Structures are given as C-alpha cells and as structure tokens.
C-alpha cells in the first residue's frame, strides 16, 4: 500500500470554550491519548490579565493584542512543526468572542476595535484552519463554580454578567462557524472527564472519524 504523504495525516484540532469550561484538561487528555503536541493559552504569565479584570475599559485593547500576538505565533509554530497538534483556545475566539464582546459592552472603543479587527484579518489570512473545533459548552453556574474552584487571584473579579455575555457570544460564533468548519459540541455540565470514561471514549471516537490517522491508545 502506498504511504500517504506526511501532510495528509497531520492534524490540527482547536479546543474552544468559555473561561473555566475545562479546555486545558481536555487538551491534556487528547494530546496524551493521541500522542499529539499540545499548545496552551498564555494565562498565568500574561502581563495584562490582572489589571484587565480590575479595569476592562483601560486594558482591553492591550490584552487582546497580547493574546492575538501569542496565538498567532503559536498557530504559526503548529503549522510549521511536524506531527499533529491540539490547541487550548483558537485564535478565532480572540476576535469573535472576547474582543467583540468587549466592544459590544463599551469596554473597547470603535477606533481600537477597527484597528484590532484589521490586524486580526491580516494575520489570520496566512493561517491554516483547524481540521476540527471541539467546543466545550457549560452553563454560567457551572463555569462560575469551576472558576472559583481553581482559585486564580486575577479571576476573583469576574462577574456572572461577563461570563453570561461570553456564553452568548460563543453560541452565536459556533452557529456561524459550523457553516464553514467542522464543529464537535461537548456538553460539560454533567461530564467529569476523569470519571465518565464512556463519554470520553465517544468523544475520542468522533475525533478519529475526522482524523482517521489518529493513533488508538
């Protein structure tokens, strides 16, 4: 049998979802099960995040440009590296969820939004789209419980209204994105990824249907 070229069996999956939904945990598990390289969101070492939650209007543009720069570099590294990859939050969420939400809430000016959007459009025109976006969904109550449980100092000021507005933005984005890309939605309110082995295996099976060269471990 003729061996497929490397590029045909090289996959890229993006894990999408609101703050506290469990993206990093899911990224860890899939990377380990498939032997793929994992790429993570820059959160703990983000120089703007704490000040952003204290004053969103002042720091929104700075924060979003930082995330955009970091995720563009990560996306570029994934494309150029050999082997398959999985990413904790995609670059597309930056503009369609977080920056747009800040703009809609009045925490980002028209000038900054236009500038940010133009920069995003130029940068992403050079990027390869993921083979699959795995969207982790949860209610506001579930998200707030998980955020509180992980006890990050800079997240103490997150309001339920902010999480709710992000959830609405995610639902709108997923509806539109499903017209262009493969989306797999996972309901996580009653899903414990460490205990619900049957549901986890079902998720992995669905990923393999889209990425058939993914190893079975």
C-alpha positions in Angstrom: 0.0 0.0 0.0 1.3 3.4 -0.9 2.2 5.5 2.1 0.3 8.8 2.5 2.4 12.0 2.4 3.1 13.4 5.9 0.9 16.4 5.3 -2.2 14.3 4.7 -2.0 12.7 8.2 -1.1 15.8 10.0 -4.0 17.2 12.0 -4.8 20.3 13.9 -7.6 20.5 16.5 -8.7 23.6 18.4 -10.4 23.4 21.8 -12.9 26.2 22.2 -15.0 27.3 25.1 -15.6 29.8 27.8 -13.4 30.6 30.8 -13.3 27.7 33.2 -15.0 25.2 31.0 -12.1 22.7 31.0 -10.2 23.4 27.8 -6.7 22.7 29.3 -7.8 19.4 30.8 -9.3 18.2 27.6 -6.2 19.4 25.7 -4.0 17.4 28.1 -6.1 14.2 27.7 -6.4 14.3 23.9 -2.7 15.1 23.5 -1.7 12.2 25.7 -4.1 9.7 24.1 -3.2 10.5 20.5 0.5 11.4 21.1 -0.1 14.9 19.7 1.8 18.0 20.7 -0.3 20.4 22.9 -0.2 24.2 22.7 -1.6 26.2 25.6 -3.1 29.6 26.2 -0.8 32.1 27.9 -2.7 32.9 31.1 -0.5 32.7 34.2 2.3 34.7 32.6 0.0 37.2 30.9 1.2 40.7 32.0 -2.2 42.4 31.4 -4.7 39.9 32.8 -4.9 41.1 36.4 -5.2 44.7 35.5 -7.7 43.9 32.8 -10.1 42.4 35.3 -9.7 45.5 37.5 -10.3 47.9 34.6 -11.5 46.4 31.4 -12.0 49.6 29.5 -8.4 50.7 30.1 -6.7 47.4 29.3 -9.0 45.6 26.8 -7.0 46.6 23.7 -3.6 45.8 25.3 -4.9 42.4 26.5 -6.4 41.4 23.2 -3.3 42.4 21.2 -1.2 40.4 23.6 -3.4 37.3 23.1 -3.5 37.8 19.4 0.3 38.0 19.1 0.8 35.0 21.3 -1.8 32.9 19.5 -0.6 33.9 16.0 2.9 32.8 17.0 1.5 29.5 18.4 -0.6 28.9 15.3 2.4 29.5 13.0 4.6 27.1 15.1 1.9 24.4 14.8 1.7 24.8 11.1 5.5 24.6 10.6 6.2 21.8 13.1 6.0 18.1 12.1 3.2 16.0 13.5 -0.3 16.7 14.7 -1.2 19.3 17.3 -4.0 20.3 19.6 -4.5 23.9 20.8 -6.1 25.2 24.0 -8.3 28.0 22.6 -8.1 29.1 19.0 -7.1 32.4 17.6 -10.6 32.9 16.1 -12.1 33.1 19.6 -10.0 36.2 20.3 -11.8 38.4 17.8 -15.3 36.7 17.6 -15.7 36.2 21.3 -13.5 38.3 23.5 -12.7 41.4 21.6 -16.1 41.7 20.0 -17.7 41.2 23.4 -15.6 44.0 24.9 -16.5 46.2 22.1 -20.2 45.5 22.4 -20.1 46.1 26.2 -18.4 49.5 25.6 -15.1 48.4 27.0 -13.3 48.8 23.7 -13.5 51.9 21.6 -14.6 52.0 18.0 -11.1 53.1 17.0 -9.4 50.2 18.9 -12.0 47.7 17.6 -11.4 48.7 14.0 -7.7 48.6 14.4 -7.7 45.2 16.2 -10.1 43.7 13.6 -8.0 44.8 10.7 -4.9 43.3 12.3 -6.7 40.1 13.0 -7.9 39.8 9.4 -4.5 40.3 8.0 -2.8 37.8 10.4 -5.3 35.0 10.0 -5.3 35.2 6.2 -1.9 33.5 6.5 -3.1 30.7 8.8 -4.4 27.2 8.1 -7.8 26.4 9.5 -8.2 23.6 12.1 -9.5 20.2 10.9 -11.9 20.3 13.8 -13.0 22.7 16.5 -14.1 20.9 19.7 -16.5 23.3 21.5 -16.9 22.6 25.2 -20.2 24.1 26.4 -21.4 24.8 30.0 -23.9 27.0 31.8 -22.9 30.1 33.7 -23.4 28.4 37.1 -21.1 25.5 36.1 -18.4 27.9 34.8 -18.5 30.1 37.9 -18.2 27.0 40.2 -15.2 25.8 38.2 -13.6 29.2 38.1 -14.0 29.5 41.9 -12.6 26.1 42.5 -9.3 26.8 40.7 -8.8 29.9 42.8 -6.8 32.2 40.5 -6.4 35.6 42.1 -6.9 37.5 38.9 -10.3 35.7 38.3 -11.9 36.8 41.6 -13.4 39.9 40.0 -15.1 38.0 37.1 -18.8 38.8 37.2 -21.6 36.4 36.2 -22.8 39.0 33.7 -19.4 38.9 31.9 -19.5 35.1 31.8 -23.1 35.1 30.5 -22.2 37.6 27.8 -19.3 35.4 26.7 -21.6 32.4 26.6 -24.0 34.2 24.3 -21.1 35.2 22.0 -19.8 31.6 21.9 -23.3 30.3 20.8 -23.5 32.9 18.1 -20.0 32.2 16.9 -20.5 28.4 16.9 -23.7 28.7 14.8 -21.8 30.8 12.2 -18.6 28.7 12.3 -20.5 25.5 11.8 -21.3 26.7 8.3 -17.6 26.8 7.4 -15.8 24.3 9.6 -16.3 21.0 11.4 -17.6 21.5 14.9 -18.0 18.9 17.7 -20.0 20.2 20.6 -19.5 18.6 24.0 -21.9 19.3 26.9 -19.8 19.5 30.0 -22.3 20.4 32.8 -22.6 16.8 34.0 -19.4 15.5 32.4 -16.4 14.6 34.6 -13.7 13.8 32.2 -11.8 11.8 34.8 -14.8 9.6 35.7 -17.1 9.4 32.7 -14.9 7.1 30.6 -17.7 6.0 28.3 -18.4 9.6 27.3 -14.7 10.4 26.9 -14.3 7.4 24.6 -17.2 8.5 22.5 -15.6 12.0 22.1 -12.3 10.3 21.1 -14.1 8.1 18.6 -15.7 11.1 16.9 -12.4 12.8 16.6 -10.9 9.7 15.0 -13.7 9.8 12.4 -12.5 13.2 11.3 -8.8 12.5 11.9 -8.5 8.8 10.9 -4.8 8.6 11.2 -5.0 9.4 14.9 -3.4 6.6 16.9 -5.6 4.3 19.0 -4.2 4.0 22.5 
